[in-house]
Amino acid sequence: MMLYNTIFNQFYDQVKSSINDGTFAKLTLAKTIGDTELKNIYVRLHILETGGYNFALTSRYKTEELETFHTVDETLMVLRSYIQNPFTTALLFTTEKDLTFKVNKKNTGSLIEQAPTFKHASPVLLEMIDKGIIKL
């Protein structure tokens, strides 16, 4: 039973709203359970030639990095598949706040809000706003 799913969905809703309100800076999966091959996953915005956007996921392993591209909805599924396998933490950095999703040993999720680390939104997001892909 994945007790953290509802909380993770709330976390991901915050990811989507940070893009729509122009505050998204960075998204990372971190803190693995034990020593794993996969060390982190970095999620960046990626502008499509068609004028929309999706996400570029960089999976950083001990010996290599792999980049994959996913729609916004696919990204939710992909990231969820890595929670507890092997990641216990997802970090959303926005210009308004840092939001940390954590899952504990009992599979319970929690959200922790902190002061923002980044003063500026992601350069790709700023470009998306410039190009009218995101309308503030």
Helices and strands as residue ranges (DSSP letters): H 5-20, E 24-32, E 38-47, E 53-61, E 65-70, H 72-82, E 87-94, E 98-103, E 109-114, H 123-130
